[in-house]
Amino acid sequence: MNVAEQRMFPASPIAETRPKVLVIAGSTGTGKSRLAVELAKQFDGEVVSGDSMQVYRGMDIGTAKITPDEMQGIPHHLLDVRDPGQSYDVRQFQQLARASIRDILNRGHLPILCGGTGLYLKAALYDYEFEEQPEDPVLKAQLESMTNEELHTRLKREDPESAGKIHPNNRKRVIRALMIASSGKTKSGREKEQAHAPLFDVFWLGLEKQDNDARLLGRIRDMAAAGLEQEVRGLFADPASWSSTAFQGIGYKEWRPYFEGLCSRDEVLESIYIHTRQYARRQRTWFTHQMPMRWYDPLDTETIKQDIRSWLHDE
């Protein structure tokens, strides 16, 4: 870090204004992790993972988790903090991420929140608190027995606004919204009661690649060559584990019909590619409409660094 950049972090790391947090977001496969390390080295930062699947131990290949060598000595937080059988949700992430951000700031470093799970990033950075989800085992069992289409149709009836925001295939979020609606107050209604004011001065750095579809296909082939099938077999040898949150991730859930002899390995990889491409497009749309993104080509690092310097200097 040069002299000019050292002045960005005074002896008291928490400034009179909101403390600064750099976010690196965007679609999957755009090079967020690599850039996070480069910027952390330049601006004395530490990385906080904002990925909902990289929290799980042993789920490395399918989540494209950064390796220790790739970290280049930069501290990374919220990787490998849960076993695949454990539950993990946005509320838990919010608590852990905010604690990590406070710790990094208190030590005089720049928090770099890096990931593609938009709802998680927003929850960590905005003044939004999650209420306890109502406990009703009978209702939950009933909802779990319904198809995705049936669940979303019911949500349209009970909380149309939330139904318009939650994809029908996001089964976990649909069920959570229905559980909240059962308490007499909708998820969308709860959200409106809160200010959603930003807690930090955030630089929303978005990465996009024009040829990302082709890159995604190559990335999935590389994962397969690196042993993705063996990773999934080892993690989910017990069929009962297929109902866990971890197994619902792209790159993992597609293997179940193959293990049951219902499709070929090539069909699994094609399914992973299709789901990944669809998810990448949803990510791009979500960030564009939900956050004040500044979009960059990931290779244009000089422009990125200059803009971050200006932000850190309040220019």
Summary of the structure (lengths in Angstrom):
residues: 315
radius of gyration: 20.3
end to end distance: 19.1
largest distance: 61.5
contacts: 927
relative contact order: 0.16
helix: 51%
strand: 10%
